[in-house]
């Protein structure tokens, strides 16, 4: 009867922060939420002006980041 011996696999190097899926999805979600807050606030026209751009950037970022590996 033979016994299989498991060889340890080399540890994969940790990815940089901006290439990790979890933290970047959280950042994209915060950008989207900021865009909504900018859209629905009645005080500053500058925030309202850039709210759609912020929403689009956050959405595009979320779509791209969701394709990253875990």
C-alpha positions, 0 to 999 in steps of 0.5 A, a space after each residue: 500500500 502506497 502513501 501519497 505525500 503532499 508537497 507544499 505548494 509555493 505561496 502565491 505573491 499577494 497582489 497590490 491593493 489596487 488589484 484586489 477585488 474586494 477593496 476595489 469593489 468597496 471603493 467603487 460602491 462608495 464612489 457610486 453612493 457619493 454620486 447619488 448624494 451629489 445628485 440629491 443635495 440642494 445646496 451646491 450646483 457644482 456638486 450637482 453638475 458633476 454627479 452624473 460623471 461621478 456615477 458613471 465613473 463609479 459604475 464603470 469602475 465597478 464593472 471593471 473591478 468585478 472581473 478581477 480574480 478573487 
